[in-house]
Amino acid sequence: MNNLFPLQKLADGLIGSEREGYIFPVKADLNCQDEVEKFIQTLDNSFKSIDVIVHSAGVDLYKLFSETTVAEWDYVFNVNVKSLV
């Protein structure tokens, strides 16, 4: 997966020294099934169990529905819906 330094820096700032917990930042293209599977495998290899996953991905197109191509609609649907499962 890609350079995680900015995500790790953000995670370290969110946890801080006074809070318990762990943030496991992962950067993946949720439109790419291979990257999603690698992400899931990484989680499975890293933890015995997972209490919470925050899924904050989402994309939108700023154009009329009638002007949206099938490929654009597939991209939006893949990231916003299919990446959740």
N, C-alpha and C positions, 0 to 999 in steps of 0.2 A: 504494500500500500504506500501511499505518498508520504511526504515529509510531515511529521506530526508535531514538530516543535511548537508552532503557534497554538495548537490544540492542547498540548501538554502544559504549556505556560498558563493558558486560561484555566485548565483543570486545577493546577497547583494553586492558583489564586482563589478559586472557588472553595476549595477544601480548607486552605489556611492551616495554621498550626493549632487552632483551638477546637476544631471539629473532627469528629470521627467519620470515617467513610473512605471511599475510594472511587475515583472517577477514572474510567478506562476510555480515553478518547480514541476514536477510530475514524479515519477518513477513507471513504469508499464511494465509488460511483454506483449509486443505487439503481441505475438504469442498466447495469452490467451484471448479469446473473453470476458470472464467475467471481466477481468482487464480493457480491453478497454472500456467496458460499464460503469464500475465504474468511470473511468477517465472522460468520457463524462458527467456522472451525476454530478461529482464533479465540473466540469467547469460550467455546467448549473446552479447549486445551488450557485455558487460563484460570477457570473458576470451577469450583465444585457445584455451586448453584448461583443463580442470579435472582436478586430480589426485585430490581427495577431496571428497565431499559427506557431511556428517553429517546424517542425517535423525533428528530426535529427537521427532517428533510421536507422540502416542498418546493414545487416550481409552479409557475403560472405563465400564461401567454397574454400579452397585452394587445390583443387584436380581436376582431369580431369572430364569433364562432363560425360564421359562414366563410371566413377567410382562412380558417385553420385547416392545415393538411392532415391527412391520416397519420403521417409520420410524426407530426408535432403532437397530435392527440395521443398517440401511443407513448411518446416520451413523457408527457404529463401524467398519464395513467400509470405507467410503469414506476415512476418515482413516487407519486403521491399515494398510490393504492397498492400495487403489487409488491413494493419493497417492504411493506409491513408484514408480509407473510413469508 
